[in-house]
Amino acid sequence: MRSARLAVLLAAVTVLPLTAVPAHADPPKGPVFENGEAQPVFDPADVVRDNVWVTAPVDSDRDGKLDEVHVEVVRPRATQNGLKVPVVYQASPYYAGGNDVANHNVDVELYVPGQPKPAAGPRVPVSSVGPAPITWRYEQYFTARGFAVVYGESLGSGQSSGCPTTGGRNETIGAKSVVDWLNGRAPARDAGGTAATAGWTTGNTAMMGVSYNGTLPNAVASTGVDGLKTIVPIAAISSWYDYYREDGAVVAPGGFQGEDADVLAEYVYTRTDREICKPVIAELLAEQDRVTGDYSEFWDERNYLNDVGKVKASVLAVHGLNDWNVTTSQVANWYHELRARGVEHKIWWHQSGHADPYTLRRDEWLSTLNKWFSHYLYGLDNGIEKAPKSTIQREDKSWVDEADWPAPGTANATVHPWPGGGSKGKLDVRHGLPGRPNVERLADDATKTVEQLVDLSSSGNRLAYSTVAARQPVRLSGAATVDARLSFDRPAANVTGVLVDRAPDGKATVITRGWTDPQNRKDPARTEPIEPGKSYRISFDLQPDDYLLAAGHKLEFVLLSSDHDFTLRPKPGAGVAMDLTKTSVTLPVVGGKGALLAAF
């Protein structure tokens, strides 16, 4: 919805066809729009660069002084002559590089209530990355079109003061303070100590970035700060608990086994003073709790879903369907909550992993981004807010626009495992296994990866169940849920569920997976002991996906214990037993049960 202020700004904007601005003409006095997009009429090399330090109302390094955020501004030179422009702002803890750190050892035993905590073992070193000049592939694109680009160094990094806390409240306040400064509500100084103001901007601000740089926009938007008109979080976190934990289980982001909140904070702690934040990071180590994996006040502070009701900025969310660093639940949960509260929204799904769509569909992506920012920052009535809410890249790399996500017409459909899981049991789309309990068993072996286990024709380390070959394609859109009846021969175990696409040639592709700690079967915030041999109902979600199972392919459900690449890895041997008569998997099928029955 266009605010009154945006309407006033729009009235002051000269909208001319691009051909009306000859190459030899004087620099334009304002932005130029054509076909709903801002045009490149400013010289991106002719810019003003300012460095300021914005005061944030928090003292996270406990030195008795308010923290300061180092900000670099890049704006068209026309702003020296009275032009006021909106801002595209990227906050980041990475501009100054990263330190040598060590990830936690994950080859450890699991916690058992009432017993001594497991030994942590040696940590694994991770190499550092050196600093580089602050730059961004989008900088010239935006400045040429009448937007300023602002870089803000997150607290504790680079030339900012304060301390890094991996998503803590102070980092949100620090990043928010820049939006406040751009709107005249926060003080700042230049390098010489002179007060610095942002009279060159309209105050209308967008935040955008990838990964941590995309997470900070979610965090700031959750404060409801005035002036933040839109955010573009790419591969971004909405709950840090779900980044380093999953339903009570200690997990890791894909490719970074053993990383945790303290490790990431130490990595981005690049300010000059190398001592002042050590007590703060030590507190992260203690409070993050790698022992029980329970949800706590520490993680609740870092859960932006708590404050999604405050979000006023529109959201263009972008995520890779194959992102196992920041998993798809992060954007799916955020998007669901935003939509439920009437926040203007759009989602882009692509087939890559932890990536920016710039390299995947450059022209279309930049066009969407341009129209989005032209509308929400300049108030241009270009219809972008009425466009389809979902853009998805399909498995063949084609792109499809749809009304929203999950796909319209998606409904739950339940499948059931039948005996034979040690080799390949049946996954029945119609009926559950009747009669008395029918139990099948596996033994944990964390030395084997999921990919290795699903490739085996038979194994005692996993249970696998398969449909027949599909007669027609089946599309999944959303999150599958495992509802299992399990017992354990030890008082602690990991539980991992996997969906697999089995091609006619036998090649297996992992569609999605998910994890849980059965000690947290009732509540992620509460560990309850497991009694060996007792049967428990264990329900958990797999990571959301949008996947097309091709005709001729089989859908498989695989249950195992530890996931070598994500969970803690205790010594092999823990036994898990599953009662097939009380176990099912609920799938989000486009077309619901009817589509599933037609396919199988």
N, C-alpha and C positions, 0 to 999 in steps of 0.2 A: 504494500500500500504506500502510495506516495505521500510524504508529509507535506505540510504547508511550506516548510522551509525549502524542500526540494522543488516544489512548484515555483517558488520565487526564483530560485537559481535557474530553473529551466527557462523562465521568461527572459533572463538576462543572457542566455546563451545564443550566439549566432549560429544557426543551422544552415550551412551552405553546401552545395554539391562540391565534391573535391576538385572538380575542374575549375571552380571559381577562384582557386588559390594558385596562380601561376608560380613556377619555380623561382622566377626572378622578383616576385612581389616582396614587399616588406613583411617581416614576421607577423603572423596573425595576432590579433588582439584577444582572441578567444579560441576555444576548441571548435572544430568543424565536424559535423556528423553526416554520414551518408549511409543509407540502408540500415539505419539503426545502430551504426558503429562509429566510434570516434576515429577520425582519420589522422594519419601521421603528418601533421602540418608544422610541428615544432622540430627544430634541429636537436636530436638527442645528444649531440656533442656540445651544444651550447646550453649548459646547465649551471646552476648555482649549487655548491656543496657546502653544507653547514654541519658542524659538529657541536652538539649541545649535550648537557647532562641534566636529565629531568629528575626532579625530586619525587621519590615515591614515599608514601606515608607508612613506612615500615622500617624497622631496624633489625634486619634478619642476621646481621653479623654481630649484633649486640655491642657495638662500639660507642653507643650513646649518641650517634648521629643518624639521621634518616638516610636510607639507601639512595643511591643515584643510578639511573639507567643511562648508559651512553647511547646516544642516538646520532645517526648520520642521515642527513636529509639530502636528497637529490631532486631538484625542482627546475622546471623550465625557466630560462632567464626572463621570460615575459612576466614572471611573478615579481620581478624588480620594478616593473612599471605599472603595478596595480592589479594585475590579473590574480584572481584567487582560484586555486585549484583544489580538488579533492586529493585524497592520499590513498595509496596502496602500501600497506605497512606489513613488513615481515619481522617478527620477533624471533630471535634464535639464541641458543646457548653455544652455537658451533662456530661463530665467526672467527674466534681466536684459536681454533683447533681443539685438540684434546690431549690429555695426559696419559702416561703409562699407568695402567691400572691392572688389577688382577680379578678375574671372575671367580665366583665361589666354586668350590669343588662340588660336583653333583653326584659323584660315585660314593654315596653315603646311604646309610640305613634310614628307614622311615621312623618317624616319631611314634612312640607308643605311650599313651597317657599312663602316668604313674611310674614310668621307668626313666633312667637317666637320659638326658638329651644325647642324640647321636653325635659322635665326633665329626667336626666339620672337615678335617683333612686339609691338604695343601691347596692353595688357590692357584688359578691358571693365569699367567701373565697375558696381557693384551697390549699390542703396540699402540703408540701414540700417533697422532696426526698433527702436523705443524700448522701454525696460523697462516692465513692467506688474506689478501685484500678483500674487504667487504664488496661483494658483487653478486649479481643475480641475472639469470638469463632473460628475465622479464623487464629489466630496468629500462633499457632503451625503447622497448616496445611501448611501455606506459608513458615515459616522459615525452616521447614523440607525439603522443595523442592527448596531451594536456592533463596528465596525472603526475603528482609528485610521488616519488618512491622514498619510503622511510625505513631505515634499518634500526632495530633496537636490540642491543646486546642484553640477554637475560641476566638477572642478578647473579653475581658471583663469577661471571665470565667476561673476558676481555677487559675493557676499560670501565665496566660497571662495578659498583661496590655491592655489598650484600653477599648472600650465600646461596648456592644452588641447593635445591631440596627436592628435585625430581617431581615436579607437579604440585608442590606445596603451595599454600595460600600466598606466601610472600612472592612467589614467581608470578602468580596471577595479578597481584597488586602491582608489581613492577611493570609488567606488560601493559596493564590497564592505564597506568599513570601517563603513558605516552599518548593514548587517546585523550585523556584529560588535558594534557598540555596542548594538543592540537586544537582543543576546543576552549582554551583559555582558562582552564580550571586548575592547572598545576604549574608550579614555578619551574624554571630551568635556568641554567647559566651556560655561558660559553667557556672556552678553555681559559680565558683570562679572568673569569669570575663575574663578568657582566651579565645582567639579566637578559635572557633570550626569550622572545615571544614568537608565535607562529602566525603572524598577521597575514602571511601569504596564502593561507589555506581557508577553504570554506568550513573546515572542520569535519566534513563528511569523510569517513574513513572506512576502508576495507582492510581486513586482515587475511593473509593468505600464506601458505607454506606447506611443506611436505614433512611428515613424521613429527618430530618434536616441534618443528616450525609450524606444523599444521595443528598440533595439539594446543599450543598457546592461544590460537584464535578461538577454539572451543572454550577454553578456560575463561578468556576475557568476555566472550559473548554471554557466558553463564552469569556474569555480574550484572547484566542489563545496562551497561554503561551507555550514556547518551553520546551520540556522535558516531558510534560504530554501526554503520548501516548494513553491512553485509560481511560474511566470512566465506572463505573457500578453504576448508580443511581437507588436505590431501593425505591419505594414509595416516590419519590422525587418531589419537587416543581420546576416548570419552570417559574411561575409568581406568586408572593406573592399576587397580587391583586386578583387573582382567588382563593386564599386560604381563604381570609377574606372578599371578596366581590364577587358578581356575577352579571354582567350586570347592575350595579348601585345599586343593593340591598346589604345591610349589612347582611352577612351570617357568619356562624361559621363552623369550621371543625367539622365533626361528633363526638359527644361525648364530645365536649368542648364548649358548648354554652356560648357565651359571651367573649371568648378569642379574643384577637386582637394583633397587632404588639407590642404595649407597654406592654401588659401582658406577652408575651413570652420573651421579652427582660428583664423584671424584674425577671422573673423566672430563666433565665440562668446567671444573673448577680452575679457571685459567686467569683469574685476576692476579695482579702483581703480588699481593700479600698472600703467601702460601701457608700461613699458620692460622689466621683468624677464624677460618671456617671449619677447621678440623673437629672442634667439639660438636658442631652442628651435624657434620657428616657421621660422626660417631653415634649420634642420637638416631640418625636414619638406620644405621646398622642394627641398633637395638630394637627399634620400634617396628621395623618392617616384618620381623618374625618369620624367619625361614624355617622354623621348627614346626609349628602347627599349621601354618598356611591360612590361618583364620582371618576373616574380614574383621577390621578393627577401626577405631577412631583414626588411626594413621591413614588407612586406606580410604576411609569415608571423606576425609579432607580432600582427597585427590580424586573424588568421584564427581565429575561435572554434571552427571545425570541428576544429581540431587537438586540442582538449581536450573534445570532446563526451563522451568516455568518463567524464569526471568529473561530469557533470550528474546530480544527485540530485533536483532539483526537477521536478515534473510540468510539462508545457508545453501551454498552449492557444494555438496559433499562429494568427494572423489575417492575411490578405493579400488585396489586390485583384487579380483576374485581369487587370485593365487598369492595373496600377501600373507605370509606366515610369520612376518615380523610383528606388524600390528594386525592382528587377526580381524576377520570380517565382522565379528560381533561388535567391535568398537563402533563402526559406522552404522551397522544395522540397528543397534539399540538407540543410538543418538538420533538417527533419522526417524525411527518410529516415535520417539518421544516428542520430537519437534513437530512432526505432522499431527500428532494427537492434540497438540496445543495451538494449532493454527498458524505456526510460523511458516513464512513463505520458504519453499524448499525445492530442491532438485538434487538428483543423485546421478553420478557418472560411475559406472562399473566398467573396468577393463580387464583383459585377460592376462595382464602382466602381474608382477608381484608388488614389492614395496617401491612404487615408482610414480613419477609425474606423467600425466598423459601427453605432455608437450612432445615427447619423442614418439608417441604412438599414433596420434591423429592431429598433428600440429595445426593445420589450417582450420579445421573444424573446431578444435579446442580453443584456439585463440579467438575465433569468431564468437563462440559462446561466451567466453570470458569477457570479451570486449562489450558485447551487448549487455551482459550481466552488470558490469561496472558502470557502463554508460547509463543504464536505467537506475541503479540503486545509488550511485554517487552523483550523477548529473541530473537525474530526474527525467531522462529522455523516455518518451512514451514509445517504446519499440516493441512491446508485446512479449518480451522475454519471460515475464512472469506468468504468461498464459501458455507457454510452450509445454510439450509433454514433460512430465516430472522425472522420467527415467530414461537414461541413455545407457545401453548395454552393448558391450562388444561380445559377440558370440564366438564360439570355439573356432569357427572358420575365419575369424578376424573381421567379419562384417559388423556393422553397427546398426542397432535397432532402437528407435524411440518408442516408448510405451507410456501409457497414462500415469503409471506410478509403479512403485516396487514395495513388496513383492508383486509379481505379475498379477494383474486382475484375473480372477477365476481360480486362483490358487486355493486349495483346500487340503486338509489333512487326510492322509490315507495310511493305514497301518499294515505292516508286513510282519510275518512271524517266522522264527527259526524252527526247523525240524531236525531230527537227529542226523548225526554224521559230521559235526563241526570239526573234528580232528583232521579230516581230509577236506570234504566239502559237503556240508549239509544243505538241505533245501531251504530257500527263503520263500515262503508261501504268501501270496498277495491276497488270499481269500480267507483262510482259516488258521486259527492257532492250533497248536498241538493239544488234543484232548486227553483226558484220563489223568492218572496219577502223576506225581512229579517225575520228570525225566531229566536227569542231571548229566551234564557234560563238563569236563574239567580241563584246565590248562595250568601250566606251570610258568611262572614269570621268568623271563630272561631278557634283562635290559641291555645286554650286549648286542642284541639283534635289533635292527631298525624295523620300522613298520613296513617299509618297502621290501625288505628281505623276507619278512614273515608272510606278506600277502602273496609273494611269488612262489612260496613253497606249496607243493601239491598236497603235502600233509605235514603236520607239526603238532607237537605237544605243547607248544608255547603260544598258541592262539586258537580260537574257534572261528570258523568261517562258514557262511551260509549264503547260497546263491540262488537267484531267480533263474528261470529258463531265459533263453535269448529273447529279447524284445521284438515283437512283430512290427512295432512302429515306435518312433521316438517318444521319450518320456522326459518332461522338463521338471526339474526341481527348482523352486524359488522360495528361499527362506531357510529356516533352521529345522533340522531333523532332531527328534528326541528319542533317546534310548530309555526304555522302562524295563529294567531287568530285575530278576530275583537271584541274588548272588549270596554265596557263603565263602568264607576264607579259612585257610588252615593256620593263618598267623594273625596277630592282632593289628596288623597294618599292611596296606597294599595300595598300589595305584590301580586305577581302572581307566582303560582307554577304549573308545569306540571309533570305528573307521567305516566309511562308505567307500566302496571301490567300484570302478568301471572296468569290467573284464571284456576286452575286445575278442572278436572271433579267433584271432591268432594266439590268444592266451595272454597277451600283454595286459598288465594291470596298471591302472591309473588311480591314485588316491584322489577321490573327489573332495572329501572333507574328513575331519576327525574332531574329537573332543575328549576331555579328561575330567575326572572327578576323584575326590578322596572320600571313600565310604565312611570315614570317621565324621564327615560333614554331611551326612545323608539328609539331615533335617534342616541344617542351616549352615551357610558358608562361614558364619561368625562363631560357630560353636562346634568344638571337637568332642565327640562322644566315643567311648571305647567300642571296639569290635570284639565280640565273643567268638573265638574260633569255632567253626562248625555250625553256628547259628545262621539262619537265612534272613537276609535283609532285602527290602525293596530299595533299589538304587536307580534314581532317575537323573538324567543329565542331558543337556543339549550338545549337539555337535555344532561346529562353526557354521554360520549361515553361508549359503552359496546360491548361485544361479547357474544351473548345469543342465545341459542337454545330453541325455543318454541316447546314443544313436540306435537305430534299428539294428538288430543282430547282436547287440551287446547285452551283457548280463550285469545286473546290479547285485553287489555282494555287501553283506554286513560282516564285519570282523570285530571280535572282542579280544583284547589282550590286556595285560596288566601295565607294565611300565612302557613308556614311549622313549626310546633312546635319545631322540633329538629334542625332547621337550620337558619331560618330567625328571624328577630325581631318579637315580639309578641304583637301587639296592642290589645286593648280591642275588644271583639267580636262585630260584627254588620256591618262592611263595606260591601256594596253590589257590586257584580261584575256581569255584564251581558255579555253573549257571543252570537254573531250572527252566527248561524250554517252555514248559506249560504256562509259565507266568512271566514270559519275556516277549517284548515286541519293540518294533521301531516305527515311529510315526514320521511319515515323510510329507514335506510340503509340495504337493503335486499340482501342477497347472492342469486344471480339469478334474482334480480330486480323484476319488476312488474309481469313478467311471473311466477316466483316462488310464489309470493303472491297470484295471481289469482288461481294457481293450488292448493294452500293450503286452500283457503277460497271460 
